[in-house]
């Protein structure tokens, strides 16, 4: 996947996320108005509200992971909010270590790496993210992992024969990293998975 293909895919991702976030926000606003205008509460409204919040969080995450990236800085609080909202109520916790603002293209790589780890941690666990002088380490800790070695080989640059849509992050991460002159390195250990770039 060359640079032009990656950029085109990023623009498509940005467009889809941009077009979806508005109607989801409108639904959320409608739910808030419904809650203020009547005494109607119950599991139905709670379920709809929770679903809208989850969809909104995922779209904000996807917008960074699959959208067009730049040198623009992302603040720590914005990154933490996206990660917290996306994992709210789930079996996965994420500890984001960097204290200073980071370039959006770096956070994009981090988010793609998170998705690779998440795929291999189906029972949940903890992901720790650190950055030392521009070198990133994303480590997943889980009591039980499910590693597909064919997918993890894709991180090293091996072209997959077939790739399911749910695994596109494994092909996109090394392609995007290459466009920023970075190389993906991964380590698979018992109960611990690490991605560095």
LONU-87464 format. One record per atom (N, C-alpha, C): residue number from 0; residue in one letter; x, y, z. Coordinates in steps of 0.02 Angstrom, whole numbers. Layout:
// residues N
     i   aa       px       py       pz
   NUM    A        X        Y        Z
...
***
This chain:
// residues 197
     i   aa       px       py       pz
     0    X       43      -59        0
     0    X        0        0        0
     0    X       45       61        0
     1    X       46       98      -54
     1    X       89      157      -59
     1    X       60      216      -22
     2    X       99      271      -23
     2    X       78      330       14
     2    X       12      357      -12
     3    X        3      358      -79
     3    X      -59      386     -106
     3    X     -119      344      -84
     4    X     -111      278      -80
     4    X     -166      235      -58
     4    X     -182      247       15
     5    X     -131      255       56
     5    X     -141      268      127
     5    X     -176      335      137
     6    X     -154      386      100
     6    X     -185      452      106
     6    X     -258      450       84
     7    X     -272      416       29
     7    X     -340      411        5
     7    X     -384      375       56
     8    X     -358      320       84
     8    X     -396      284      135
     8    X     -409      328      196
     9    X     -359      370      214
     9    X     -367      415      271
     9    X     -421      467      257
    10    X     -421      494      196
    10    X     -472      543      179
    10    X     -542      512      180
    11    X     -547      451      156
    11    X     -612      415      158
    11    X     -633      406      231
    12    X     -586      384      273
    12    X     -601      374      344
    12    X     -624      439      377
    13    X     -589      494      361
    13    X     -608      559      389
    13    X     -678      579      368
    14    X     -693      568      304
    14    X     -759      587      278
    14    X     -815      546      312
    15    X     -805      481      318
    15    X     -856      438      349
    15    X     -867      459      422
    16    X     -813      468      459
    16    X     -819      488      530
    16    X     -852      556      536
    17    X     -833      603      493
    17    X     -863      670      495
    17    X     -938      667      482
    18    X     -958      626      433
    18    X    -1029      622      416
    18    X    -1069      585      468
    19    X    -1039      539      505
    19    X    -1075      500      555
    19    X    -1080      535      622
    20    X    -1031      576      639
    20    X    -1031      605      706
    20    X    -1088      655      716
    21    X    -1108      690      663
    21    X    -1163      739      670
    21    X    -1230      707      687
    22    X    -1252      656      650
    22    X    -1317      626      668
    22    X    -1315      592      736
    23    X    -1259      563      755
    23    X    -1255      531      821
    23    X    -1259      585      876
    24    X    -1226      641      864
    24    X    -1231      697      912
    24    X    -1302      723      917
    25    X    -1338      725      860
    25    X    -1407      748      860
    25    X    -1452      699      899
    26    X    -1440      635      892
    26    X    -1478      585      930
    26    X    -1466      595     1005
    27    X    -1404      606     1023
    27    X    -1387      616     1093
    27    X    -1422      679     1120
    28    X    -1421      733     1080
    28    X    -1456      794     1101
    28    X    -1530      781     1109
    29    X    -1559      742     1064
    29    X    -1630      726     1069
    29    X    -1646      687     1132
    30    X    -1602      641     1150
    30    X    -1612      602     1211
    30    X    -1609      647     1273
    31    X    -1563      695     1272
    31    X    -1558      742     1328
    31    X    -1622      783     1334
    32    X    -1648      807     1277
    32    X    -1711      846     1278
    32    X    -1769      803     1302
    33    X    -1771      740     1279
    33    X    -1823      695     1301
    33    X    -1820      684     1376
    34    X    -1760      678     1402
    34    X    -1752      669     1474
    34    X    -1774      731     1514
    35    X    -1765      791     1484
    35    X    -1784      852     1520
    35    X    -1858      867     1514
    36    X    -1889      844     1460
    36    X    -1958      864     1447
    36    X    -2010      816     1476
    37    X    -1989      760     1503
    37    X    -2037      713     1530
    37    X    -2006      674     1588
    38    X    -2049      640     1622
    38    X    -2026      598     1678
    38    X    -2008      528     1654
    39    X    -2007      520     1588
    39    X    -1998      453     1561
    39    X    -1926      430     1567
    40    X    -1915      384     1611
    40    X    -1849      353     1618
    40    X    -1859      278     1619
    41    X    -1808      243     1604
    41    X    -1814      171     1606
    41    X    -1758      138     1569
    42    X    -1759       72     1566
    42    X    -1703       36     1535
    42    X    -1698       50     1460
    43    X    -1754       66     1428
    43    X    -1751       79     1356
    43    X    -1710      141     1341
    44    X    -1725      196     1378
    44    X    -1688      258     1368
    44    X    -1615      250     1388
    45    X    -1602      214     1441
    45    X    -1533      201     1463
    45    X    -1495      162     1410
    46    X    -1527      112     1381
    46    X    -1495       72     1329
    46    X    -1479      114     1268
    47    X    -1526      156     1247
    47    X    -1515      199     1188
    47    X    -1459      248     1203
    48    X    -1461      279     1262
    48    X    -1409      327     1281
    48    X    -1340      295     1282
    49    X    -1335      237     1312
    49    X    -1272      201     1316
    49    X    -1246      183     1247
    50    X    -1291      162     1203
    50    X    -1271      144     1135
    50    X    -1246      204     1096
    51    X    -1280      260     1103
    51    X    -1259      321     1069
    51    X    -1191      344     1094
    52    X    -1181      342     1159
    52    X    -1117      363     1188
    52    X    -1060      317     1164
    53    X    -1075      252     1160
    53    X    -1025      204     1136
    53    X    -1008      217     1062
    54    X    -1060      229     1021
    54    X    -1049      242      950
    54    X    -1009      307      941
    55    X    -1025      358      979
    55    X     -990      421      975
    55    X     -916      413      994
    56    X     -903      376     1047
    56    X     -834      364     1069
    56    X     -795      326     1016
    57    X     -825      275      987
    57    X     -790      236      935
    57    X     -775      278      874
    58    X     -822      321      854
    58    X     -811      363      795
    58    X     -754      412      808
    59    X     -751      441      868
    59    X     -696      487      884
    59    X     -629      449      882
    60    X     -629      387      906
    60    X     -569      346      904
    60    X     -550      331      831
    61    X     -599      310      791
    61    X     -587      294      720
    61    X     -564      354      681
    62    X     -590      412      699
    62    X     -571      474      663
    62    X     -496      486      669
    63    X     -468      471      727
    63    X     -396      478      737
    63    X     -358      421      704
    64    X     -382      359      716
    64    X     -347      300      691
    64    X     -348      294      615
    65    X     -405      311      584
    65    X     -413      299      512
    65    X     -419      363      471
    66    X     -421      420      505
    66    X     -428      483      469
    66    X     -361      512      448
    67    X     -365      568      413
    67    X     -304      602      391
    67    X     -268      631      452
    68    X     -202      621      454
    68    X     -162      644      511
    68    X     -117      701      488
    69    X      -92      738      536
    69    X      -48      795      521
    69    X        0      805      579
    70    X       39      859      575
    70    X       85      877      629
    70    X       48      912      686
    71    X      -16      926      676
    71    X      -56      959      728
    71    X      -51      920      793
    72    X      -45      956      848
    72    X      -37      923      913
    72    X     -104      904      943
    73    X     -105      847      976
    73    X     -164      826     1015
    73    X     -145      829     1088
    74    X     -188      860     1128
    74    X     -175      866     1199
    74    X     -187      801     1235
    75    X     -152      793     1290
    75    X     -159      732     1332
    75    X     -232      721     1353
    76    X     -265      775     1373
    76    X     -334      768     1397
    76    X     -381      743     1342
    77    X     -370      765     1280
    77    X     -412      742     1225
    77    X     -401      668     1212
    78    X     -338      647     1211
    78    X     -322      576     1200
    78    X     -351      533     1255
    79    X     -342      553     1317
    79    X     -366      514     1374
    79    X     -443      509     1373
    80    X     -476      564     1356
    80    X     -549      564     1352
    80    X     -574      514     1300
    81    X     -543      515     1241
    81    X     -563      468     1188
    81    X     -553      396     1211
    82    X     -495      381     1241
    82    X     -480      313     1263
    82    X     -526      292     1320
    83    X     -539      337     1367
    83    X     -583      320     1423
    83    X     -654      306     1398
    84    X     -679      349     1355
    84    X     -748      340     1330
    84    X     -754      277     1288
    85    X     -702      260     1251
    85    X     -705      201     1208
    85    X     -704      136     1249
    86    X     -670      136     1305
    86    X     -664       76     1345
    86    X     -713       74     1404
    87    X     -754      125     1410
    87    X     -801      130     1466
    87    X     -847       68     1469
    88    X     -846       34     1525
    88    X     -889      -25     1534
    88    X     -862      -88     1503
    89    X     -803      -85     1472
    89    X     -775     -144     1439
    89    X     -726     -181     1483
    90    X     -694     -232     1455
    90    X     -646     -272     1493
    90    X     -575     -250     1482
    91    X     -566     -195     1444
    91    X     -500     -170     1428
    91    X     -488     -103     1462
    92    X     -431      -95     1494
    92    X     -412      -30     1522
    92    X     -348       -6     1486
    93    X     -343       59     1478
    93    X     -286       88     1442
    93    X     -255      143     1484
    94    X     -189      137     1495
    94    X     -151      188     1532
    94    X     -107      225     1483
    95    X     -123      289     1471
    95    X      -86      330     1424
    95    X      -36      372     1463
    96    X       28      359     1452
    96    X       80      388     1493
    96    X      104      458     1474
    97    X      112      475     1409
    97    X      142      540     1392
    97    X      104      598     1423
    98    X      141      645     1453
    98    X      111      702     1486
    98    X      104      762     1440
    99    X      144      765     1387
    99    X      143      823     1343
    99    X      102      809     1280
   100    X       86      863     1244
   100    X       49      856     1181
   100    X       91      817     1131
   101    X       56      779     1088
   101    X       91      737     1039
   101    X       63      750      969
   102    X      105      743      917
   102    X       80      752      849
   102    X       23      702      834
   103    X      -26      725      797
   103    X      -83      684      781
   103    X      -63      620      745
   104    X      -11      624      701
   104    X       10      563      665
   104    X       38      511      712
   105    X       70      532      767
   105    X       95      484      816
   105    X       38      451      854
   106    X      -11      492      873
   106    X      -69      465      909
   106    X     -108      417      863
   107    X     -108      432      799
   107    X     -140      386      751
   107    X     -107      318      753
   108    X      -41      316      753
   108    X       -5      252      757
   108    X      -21      216      822
   109    X      -24      254      877
   109    X      -40      225      942
   109    X     -109      193      940
   110    X     -158      227      912
   110    X     -227      201      910
   110    X     -231      138      867
   111    X     -195      137      811
   111    X     -194       76      770
   111    X     -161       19      808
   112    X     -107       33      845
   112    X      -74      -18      885
   112    X     -121      -44      939
   113    X     -160        0      970
   113    X     -209      -21     1020
   113    X     -258      -70      989
   114    X     -280      -57      929
   114    X     -327     -103      897
   114    X     -296     -170      882
   115    X     -232     -171      864
   115    X     -197     -235      853
   115    X     -195     -275      918
   116    X     -177     -241      973
   116    X     -175     -275     1038
   116    X     -244     -298     1060
   117    X     -294     -255     1050
   117    X     -362     -271     1070
   117    X     -386     -335     1035
   118    X     -368     -343      972
   118    X     -387     -403      933
   118    X     -358     -466      965
   119    X     -299     -460      993
   119    X     -264     -518     1022
   119    X     -277     -526     1096
   120    X     -320     -482     1124
   120    X     -337     -486     1196
   120    X     -413     -490     1203
   121    X     -443     -544     1177
   121    X     -517     -548     1175
   121    X     -550     -550     1243
   122    X     -513     -568     1295
   122    X     -541     -572     1362
   122    X     -525     -510     1404
   123    X     -496     -460     1371
   123    X     -480     -398     1406
   123    X     -410     -399     1435
   124    X     -395     -347     1472
   124    X     -329     -339     1502
   124    X     -312     -266     1508
   125    X     -248     -252     1510
   125    X     -225     -183     1519
   125    X     -174     -166     1465
   126    X     -182     -108     1435
   126    X     -134      -83     1385
   126    X     -100      -22     1414
   127    X      -33      -23     1412
   127    X        7       33     1438
   127    X       44       65     1379
   128    X       41      132     1377
   128    X       71      170     1323
   128    X      122      218     1350
   129    X      183      215     1322
   129    X      235      261     1344
   129    X      272      288     1283
   130    X      304      346     1293
   130    X      343      377     1240
   130    X      406      406     1271
   131    X      463      385     1245
   131    X      528      410     1270
   131    X      567      439     1212
   132    X      573      505     1210
   132    X      609      540     1157
   132    X      584      522     1088
   133    X      519      516     1080
   133    X      489      501     1015
   133    X      483      427     1000
   134    X      509      384     1043
   134    X      504      312     1033
   134    X      445      286     1075
   135    X      397      257     1040
   135    X      335      235     1073
   135    X      337      160     1089
   136    X      309      142     1147
   136    X      300       72     1167
   136    X      228       64     1190
   137    X      193       17     1158
   137    X      124        2     1176
   137    X      123      -72     1197
   138    X      108      -85     1261
   138    X      112     -152     1288
   138    X       45     -175     1314
   139    X       25     -234     1294
   139    X      -37     -264     1318
   139    X      -22     -319     1367
   140    X      -55     -317     1424
   140    X      -49     -369     1476
   140    X     -117     -402     1483
   141    X     -118     -468     1477
   141    X     -181     -504     1482
   141    X     -168     -574     1510
   142    X     -213     -599     1552
   142    X     -204     -667     1578
   142    X     -210     -719     1523
   143    X     -246     -702     1470
   143    X     -254     -748     1414
   143    X     -255     -709     1349
   144    X     -211     -727     1303
   144    X     -209     -694     1238
   144    X     -227     -745     1183
   145    X     -244     -717     1125
   145    X     -260     -759     1067
   145    X     -224     -728     1007
   146    X     -162     -748      997
   146    X     -120     -717      946
   146    X     -124     -756      881
   147    X     -144     -720      828
   147    X     -142     -748      760
   147    X      -75     -727      730
   148    X      -28     -774      726
   148    X       40     -757      704
   148    X       42     -732      632
   149    X       -5     -753      591
   149    X       -7     -728      522
   149    X      -20     -653      523
   150    X      -67     -630      565
   150    X      -81     -559      571
   150    X      -21     -521      599
   151    X       10     -548      650
   151    X       67     -514      680
   151    X      127     -511      632
   152    X      132     -559      587
   152    X      184     -557      536
   152    X      173     -498      488
   153    X      110     -479      479
   153    X       94     -422      435
   153    X      124     -358      464
   154    X      129     -353      530
   154    X      159     -294      561
   154    X      233     -286      540
   155    X      265     -342      524
   155    X      335     -341      502
   155    X      342     -326      428
   156    X      286     -317      394
   156    X      289     -300      323
   156    X      269     -356      277
   157    X      255     -415      303
   157    X      234     -470      260
   157    X      164     -457      233
   158    X      155     -464      168
   158    X       90     -452      137
   158    X       43     -510      150
   159    X      -16     -497      176
   159    X      -63     -552      189
   159    X      -96     -575      124
   160    X     -111     -640      121
   160    X     -148     -666       63
   160    X     -219     -640       64
   161    X     -250     -643      121
   161    X     -317     -615      130
   161    X     -318     -580      198
   162    X     -362     -531      203
   162    X     -367     -493      265
   162    X     -440     -475      277
   163    X     -466     -495      334
   163    X     -535     -479      351
   163    X     -540     -405      369
   164    X     -598     -373      356
   164    X     -606     -303      374
   164    X     -590     -289      448
   165    X     -604     -336      492
   165    X     -591     -326      564
   165    X     -517     -324      580
   166    X     -474     -342      531
   166    X     -402     -344      544
   166    X     -363     -294      502
   167    X     -397     -246      472
   167    X     -363     -198      428
   167    X     -309     -159      464
   168    X     -314     -151      530
   168    X     -264     -113      568
   168    X     -195     -145      564
   169    X     -192     -211      555
   169    X     -127     -245      550
   169    X      -90     -226      486
   170    X     -126     -213      432
   170    X      -95     -192      369
   170    X      -83     -117      368
   171    X     -129      -79      398
   171    X     -124       -6      396
   171    X      -69       20      441
   172    X      -59      -10      499
   172    X       -8       15      546
   172    X       62       17      515
   173    X       87      -37      485
   173    X      155      -31      455
   173    X      157       16      395
   174    X      101       20      357
   174    X      100       65      299
   174    X      103      138      321
   175    X       65      156      371
   175    X       65      225      397
   175    X      132      240      430
   176    X      158      191      467
   176    X      224      200      500
   176    X      278      212      447
   177    X      276      175      393
   177    X      325      183      340
   177    X      322      253      310
   178    X      261      280      303
   178    X      254      348      276
   178    X      283      401      322
   179    X      292      384      385
   179    X      323      431      433
   179    X      394      410      450
   180    X      423      366      407
   180    X      492      342      415
   180    X      503      306      481
   181    X      453      267      501
   181    X      459      226      561
   181    X      449      153      542
   182    X      476      109      584
   182    X      469       37      574
   182    X      436        7      635
   183    X      389      -37      622
   183    X      353      -71      676
   183    X      393     -131      699
   184    X      401     -137      765
   184    X      433     -196      795
   184    X      384     -224      846
   185    X      378     -289      847
   185    X      331     -320      895
   185    X      364     -378      930
   186    X      341     -390      991
   186    X      366     -445     1032
   186    X      305     -481     1061
   187    X      303     -547     1053
   187    X      249     -587     1081
   187    X      278     -630     1137
   188    X      251     -620     1197
   188    X      271     -659     1255
   188    X      209     -687     1288
   189    X      219     -731     1335
   189    X      163     -759     1372
   189    X      130     -704     1414
   190    X       67     -691     1401
   190    X       28     -641     1437
   190    X       51     -570     1426
   191    X       93     -559     1375
   191    X      118     -492     1362
   191    X      133     -483     1287
   192    X      105     -431     1258
   192    X      115     -415     1188
   192    X      140     -343     1183
   193    X      192     -332     1143
   193    X      222     -265     1138
   193    X      229     -244     1066
   194    X      211     -182     1053
   194    X      222     -150      987
   194    X      262      -87      998
   195    X      316      -79      959
   195    X      358      -19      965
   195    X      366       12      896
   196    X      375       77      896
   196    X      392      113      834
   196    X      428      178      851
***
